[in-house]
């Protein structure tokens, strides 16, 4: 979910430009769920968890002198490091659980 105001910085893992991206704010997700008959029963921002995860990944990659032989970086191509860096700067994972009313 997009939590920062303004446009995203590209490329990111799912899109090279704004034409290929469709993120919304937590408020927009919540509103959409409620408009479609769901009740939001819990919500938590997982940004701190994500930041720790990607810092750990970066540390392991540096210690191993590069990424593992197999991984998502193969699908993202040579721009994988900048895509992940931009993703971490742009968004925050928000865990939102809805229940059909």
Contact map, one row per residue, 1 for C-alpha under 8 A:
11100000000000000000001111000000000000000000000000000000000000000000000000000000000000000011110000000
11111000000000000000001111000000000000000000000000000000000000000000000000000000000000000111000000000
11111000000000000000000011000000000000000000000000000000000000000000000000000000000000000111000000000
01111100000000000000000000000000000000000000000000000000000000000000000000000000000000000110000000000
01111110000000000000000000000000000000000000000000000000000000000000000000000000000000000000000000000
00011111000000000000000000000000000000000000000000000000000000000000000000000000000000000000000000000
00001111100000000000000000000000000000000000000000000000000000000000000000000000000000000000000000000
00000111110000000100000000000000000000000000000000000000000000000000000000000000000000000100000000000
00000011111100000000000000000000000000000000000000000000000000000000000000000000000001000100000000000
00000001111100111100000000000000000000000000000000000000000000000000000000000000001001000000000000000
00000000111110111000000000000000000000000000000000000000000000000000000000000000011001000000000000000
00000000111111110000000000000000000000000000000000000000000000000000000000000000011101100000000000000
00000000001111110000000000000000000000000000000000000000000000000000000000010001001100100000000000000
00000000000111110001100000000000000000000000000000000000000000000000000000000000000000000000000000000
00000000011111111111100000000000000000000000000000000000000000000000000000000000000000000000000000000
00000000011111111101000000000000000000000000000000000000000000000000000000000000000000000000000000000
00000000011000111111100000000000000000000000000000000000000000000000000000000000000000000000000000000
00000001010000111111110000000000000000000000000000000000000000000000000000000000000000000000000000000
00000000000000101111100000000000000000000000000000000000000000000000000000000000000000000000000000000
00000000000001111111110000000000000000000000000000000000000000000000000000000000000000000000000000000
00000000000001101111111000000000000000000000000000000000000000000000000000000000000000000000000000000
00000000000000000101111100000000000000000000000000000000000000000000000000000000000000000000000000000
11000000000000000000111110000000000000000000000000000000000000000000000000000000000000000000000000000
11000000000000000000011111011000000000000000000000000000000000000000000000000000000000000000000000000
11100000000000000000001111111000000000000000000000000000000000000000000000000000000000000000000000000
11100000000000000000000111111100000000000000000000000000000000000000000000000000000000000000010000000
00000000000000000000000011111110000000000000000000000000000000000000000000000000000000000000000000000
00000000000000000000000111111111000000000000000000000000000000000000000000000000000000000000000000000
00000000000000000000000111111111100000000000000000000000000000000000000000000000000000000000000000000
00000000000000000000000001111111110000010000000000000000000000000000000000000000000000000000000000000
00000000000000000000000000111111111000000000000000000000000000000000000000000000000000000000000000000
00000000000000000000000000011111111100000000000000000000000000000000000000000000000000000000000000000
00000000000000000000000000001111111111110000000000000000000000000000000000000000000000000000000001000
00000000000000000000000000000111111111110000000000000000000000000000000000000000000000000000000000000
00000000000000000000000000000011111111000000000000000000000000000000000000000000000000000000000000000
00000000000000000000000000000001111111000000000000000000000000000000000000000000000000000000000000000
00000000000000000000000000000000111111100000000000000000000000000000000000000000000000000000000000011
00000000000000000000000000000000111111110000000000000000000000000000000000000000000000000000000001111
00000000000000000000000000000000110011111000000000000000000000000000000000000000000000000000000001111
00000000000000000000000000000100110001111110000000000000000000000000000000000000000000000000000111100
00000000000000000000000000000000000000111110000000000000000000000000000000000000000000000000000111100
00000000000000000000000000000000000000011111000000000000000000000000000000000000000000000000001111000
00000000000000000000000000000000000000011111100000000000000000000000000000000000000000000000011110000
00000000000000000000000000000000000000000111110000000000000000000000000000000000000000000000011100000
00000000000000000000000000000000000000000011111100000000000000000000000000000000000000000001111000000
00000000000000000000000000000000000000000001111111000000000000000000000000000000000000000001111000000
00000000000000000000000000000000000000000000111111100000000000000000000000000000000000000001110000000
00000000000000000000000000000000000000000000111111110000000000000000000000000000000000000000000000000
00000000000000000000000000000000000000000000011111111000000000000000000000000000000000000000000000000
00000000000000000000000000000000000000000000011111111100000000000000000000000000000000010001100000000
00000000000000000000000000000000000000000000001111111110000000000000000000000000000000010000000000000
00000000000000000000000000000000000000000000000111111111000000000000000000000000000000000000000000000
00000000000000000000000000000000000000000000000011111111100000000000000000000000000000000000000000000
00000000000000000000000000000000000000000000000001111111110000000000000000000000000000010000000000000
00000000000000000000000000000000000000000000000000111111111000000000000000000000000000000000000000000
00000000000000000000000000000000000000000000000000011111111100000000000000000000000000000000000000000
00000000000000000000000000000000000000000000000000001111111110000000000000000000000000000000000000000
00000000000000000000000000000000000000000000000000000111111111000000000000000000000000000000000000000
00000000000000000000000000000000000000000000000000000011111111100000000000000000000000000000000000000
00000000000000000000000000000000000000000000000000000001111111110000000000000000000000000000000000000
00000000000000000000000000000000000000000000000000000000111111111111000000000000000000000000000000000
00000000000000000000000000000000000000000000000000000000011111111110000000000000000000000000000000000
00000000000000000000000000000000000000000000000000000000001111111100000000000000000000000000000000000
00000000000000000000000000000000000000000000000000000000000111111110000000000000000000000000000000000
00000000000000000000000000000000000000000000000000000000000011111110000000000000000000000000000000000
00000000000000000000000000000000000000000000000000000000000011111111000000000000000000000000000000000
00000000000000000000000000000000000000000000000000000000000011011111101010000000000000000000000000000
00000000000000000000000000000000000000000000000000000000000010000111111000000000000000000000000000000
00000000000000000000000000000000000000000000000000000000000000000011111000000000000000000000000000000
00000000000000000000000000000000000000000000000000000000000000000001111111000000000000000000000000000
00000000000000000000000000000000000000000000000000000000000000000011111111100000000000000000000000000
00000000000000000000000000000000000000000000000000000000000000000000011111110000000000000000000000000
00000000000000000000000000000000000000000000000000000000000000000010011111111101000000000000000000000
00000000000000000000000000000000000000000000000000000000000000000000011111111100000000000000000000000
00000000000000000000000000000000000000000000000000000000000000000000001111111000000000000000000000000
00000000000010000000000000000000000000000000000000000000000000000000000111111111001000000000000000000
00000000000000000000000000000000000000000000000000000000000000000000000011111111000000000000000000000
00000000000000000000000000000000000000000000000000000000000000000000000011011111100000000000000000000
00000000000000000000000000000000000000000000000000000000000000000000000000011111111000000000000000000
00000000000010000000000000000000000000000000000000000000000000000000000010011111111100000000000000000
00000000000000000000000000000000000000000000000000000000000000000000000000000111111110000000000000000
00000000001100000000000000000000000000000000000000000000000000000000000000000011111111000000000000000
00000000011110000000000000000000000000000000000000000000000000000000000000010011111111100000000000000
00000000000110000000000000000000000000000000000000000000000000000000000000000001111111110000000000000
00000000000000000000000000000000000000000000000000000000000000000000000000000000111111111000000000000
00000000111100000000000000000000000000000000000000000000000000000000000000000000011111111100000000000
00000000000110000000000000000000000000000000000000000000000000000000000000000000001111111110000000000
00000000000000000000000000000000000000000000000001100100000000000000000000000000000111111111000000000
00000000000000000000000000000000000000000000000000000000000000000000000000000000000011111110000000000
01110001100000000000000000000000000000000000000000000000000000000000000000000000000001111111000000000
11110000000000000000000000000000000000000000000000000000000000000000000000000000000000111111100000000
11100000000000000000000000000000000000000000111001000000000000000000000000000000000000010111110000000
10000000000000000000000000000000000000000000111001000000000000000000000000000000000000000011111000000
10000000000000000000000001000000000000000011111000000000000000000000000000000000000000000001111100000
00000000000000000000000000000000000000000111110000000000000000000000000000000000000000000000111110000
00000000000000000000000000000000000000011111000000000000000000000000000000000000000000000000011111000
00000000000000000000000000000000000000011110000000000000000000000000000000000000000000000000001111100
00000000000000000000000000000000100001111100000000000000000000000000000000000000000000000000000111110
00000000000000000000000000000000000001111000000000000000000000000000000000000000000000000000000011111
00000000000000000000000000000000000011100000000000000000000000000000000000000000000000000000000001111
00000000000000000000000000000000000011100000000000000000000000000000000000000000000000000000000000111
